[in-house]
Amino acid sequence: MFAAEAIGTTTRSQTPSLKALILNASYEPLRIVSWQKALILWFQDKVEILEYHTKFVRSVSATFELPSVIRMKKYVKPKRIDGVRFCRENVYIRDLFMCQYCCVKFAAKDLTIDHVIPASQNGPKNWTNVVTACRACNQRKANRTPEKAKMPLFKPVKAPAWLPVLEHEVPADKAPPAWKEYLRFSKT
């Protein structure tokens, strides 16, 4: 659909990594999407563009400035009111991308999830029995409980009431300037 061809100061390697912040109609942050998804939502007349990047892309017959901040035209009701959805990514976010055995922070691609009480011992796959672990610790713990493996957990395991997803997707020092007025960043 779009050619990521250089226009202005954009190069092929820079264009794919540009993202857009989606705000609800009430200006609350919803999520971060690729520039392609942002343009598609705009073409479908579902969003209005509030801020732009300084980069452009070109189709066969037109040039488009890439959106940086877009706002939904209709309010979107958040999907989960009854709690945070249990999934691998949300376990990583709850545990701050930190192995709960060695207390080292990792990139998501270097993490696994570990059953505190192993599945082979009828340990359930839920918020109170699954933690983030690095590959080395997960293999070392193997098919044992933390007590038997002599690998205590960094903190007690519990279900989160909420997850500040956007705070973890982009650090404050790497957020585009246009996003800063719409996002709250922790002062860590």
Sequence and secondary structure as in RCSB ss.txt:
>XXXX:A:sequence
MFAAEAIGTTTRSQTPSLKALILNASYEPLRIVSWQKALILWFQDKVEILEYHTKFVRSVSATFELPSVIRMKKY
VKPKRIDGVRFCRENVYIRDLFMCQYCCVKFAAKDLTIDHVIPASQNGPKNWTNVVTACRACNQRKANRTPEKAK
MPLFKPVKAPAWLPVLEHEVPADKAPPAWKEYLRFSKT
>XXXX:A:secstr
  B    TT  TTTGGG EEEEE TTS EEEEEEHHHHHHHHHTTSEEEEEEEEEEEE SS EEEEEEEEEESS 
   S SSS    HHHHHHHTTTB TTT  B  GGGEEEEESS GGGT  SSTTTEEEEEHHHHHHHTTS HHHHT
   SS     S   HHHHHS TTTS GGGTTT      
